[in-house]
C-alpha cells in the first residue's frame, strides 16, 4: 500500500501564490508518476499537473500553463515527493486538490485532498 500526505492548501486572494506538497510512503519502489488533480464543486476531477519520475517529463492542464510548476521535492531525500508551485492564482483555481500517484500496473493511489480557495 501507498500513503500520500498532502500539505499547503489554504486561502489566498487572486494573483497570489500557494505551494502544495505531497510525500509518498509505503510501497513506493514502483512509482511511475506523481501529480495533482483538482475537483471544484459540481465538476469532474481534472488533471492539473503530473511528473514522470523516470524522465522528469511534466504535463500540465492548459488552464495552468505558465502559472503552475510541478517538480520533485528535493528536500525529501530518498523519497517520492513533489511540490506544486501555484502562482497568479485565479478564482477559477478554487477546488479541492488531490495528490495522485500511479504505479506500474497501473495502480492509482490518492491523497485525501487539500482545499485551495482563491477569492476575487
C-alpha positions as CSV (number, residue, x, y, z in Angstrom):
1,X,0.0,0.0,0.0
2,X,1.0,3.6,-0.5
3,X,0.1,6.6,1.6
4,X,0.1,10.1,0.3
5,X,0.5,13.1,2.7
6,X,-0.5,16.4,1.3
7,X,0.1,19.9,2.7
8,X,0.0,23.5,1.7
9,X,-3.6,24.3,0.9
10,X,-5.3,27.4,2.1
11,X,-6.9,30.7,1.1
12,X,-5.4,33.4,-1.0
13,X,-6.5,36.4,-3.0
14,X,-6.5,36.4,-6.7
15,X,-3.0,37.0,-8.0
16,X,-1.4,35.3,-5.0
17,X,0.6,32.2,-4.7
18,X,0.4,28.9,-2.9
19,X,2.7,25.8,-2.6
20,X,1.3,22.3,-2.3
21,X,3.5,19.4,-1.2
22,X,2.9,15.6,-1.5
23,X,5.0,12.9,0.1
24,X,4.6,9.2,-0.6
25,X,5.3,6.4,1.9
26,X,4.9,2.7,2.0
27,X,5.4,0.6,-1.2
28,X,6.9,3.3,-3.4
29,X,9.6,1.4,-5.3
30,X,7.4,1.0,-8.4
31,X,6.2,4.7,-8.6
32,X,5.7,5.8,-12.2
33,X,4.2,9.3,-11.8
34,X,3.1,11.7,-9.2
35,X,0.9,14.7,-9.7
36,X,-2.1,16.7,-8.7
37,X,-5.8,16.6,-9.7
38,X,-8.5,19.0,-8.6
39,X,-12.2,19.0,-8.3
40,X,-14.4,22.0,-8.0
41,X,-18.0,21.8,-6.7
42,X,-20.2,20.2,-9.3
43,X,-17.4,19.5,-11.6
44,X,-15.4,16.4,-12.5
45,X,-12.0,15.8,-11.2
46,X,-9.3,17.0,-13.6
47,X,-5.6,16.7,-14.1
48,X,-3.7,19.8,-13.0
49,X,0.0,18.6,-13.4
50,X,1.9,15.4,-13.4
51,X,5.6,14.4,-13.2
52,X,7.0,11.2,-14.6
53,X,10.0,10.2,-12.4
54,X,11.9,8.2,-14.9
55,X,12.2,11.0,-17.4
56,X,11.3,14.1,-15.4
57,X,8.7,14.8,-18.0
58,X,5.8,17.1,-16.9
59,X,2.3,17.5,-18.2
60,X,0.0,20.4,-17.4
61,X,-3.6,21.3,-17.9
62,X,-3.9,24.1,-20.5
63,X,-5.6,26.3,-17.9
64,X,-2.5,26.4,-15.6
65,X,0.4,26.5,-18.1
66,X,2.7,29.4,-17.3
67,X,1.3,29.7,-13.8
68,X,1.8,26.4,-12.1
69,X,5.0,24.3,-11.8
70,X,5.4,20.8,-10.6
71,X,8.8,19.5,-9.5
72,X,10.5,16.9,-7.3
73,X,10.7,17.9,-3.7
74,X,14.5,17.7,-3.3
75,X,14.2,18.4,0.4
76,X,12.8,14.9,0.8
77,X,15.9,12.9,0.1
78,X,15.3,9.3,-1.0
79,X,11.5,9.8,-1.0
80,X,9.0,10.1,-3.7
81,X,7.7,13.7,-3.2
82,X,6.5,16.5,-5.4
83,X,5.7,20.2,-4.9
84,X,3.2,22.3,-7.0
85,X,4.0,25.9,-7.1
86,X,0.9,27.9,-8.0
87,X,1.3,31.5,-9.0
88,X,-1.1,34.1,-10.4
89,X,-4.0,32.2,-8.8
90,X,-7.5,32.9,-10.1
91,X,-10.9,32.3,-8.5
92,X,-11.4,29.5,-11.1
93,X,-8.5,27.7,-9.4
94,X,-10.7,27.2,-6.3
95,X,-11.0,23.5,-5.7
96,X,-10.0,20.5,-3.6
97,X,-6.6,19.4,-4.8
98,X,-5.8,15.7,-4.7
99,X,-2.3,14.2,-4.9
100,X,-2.1,11.2,-7.1
101,X,0.5,8.6,-7.8
102,X,0.5,5.9,-10.5
103,X,2.5,2.8,-10.1
104,X,3.4,0.3,-12.7
105,X,0.5,-2.0,-13.3
106,X,-1.1,0.5,-13.5
107,X,-2.3,1.2,-10.0
108,X,-3.6,4.6,-8.8
109,X,-3.4,6.0,-5.3
110,X,-5.0,9.2,-4.0
111,X,-4.4,11.6,-1.2
112,X,-7.3,12.9,1.0
113,X,-7.3,16.3,-0.7
114,X,-6.5,19.8,0.4
115,X,-8.7,22.8,-0.2
116,X,-7.5,25.8,-2.2
117,X,-9.7,28.9,-2.1
118,X,-8.9,31.9,-4.3
119,X,-11.0,35.0,-3.6
120,X,-11.5,37.8,-6.1
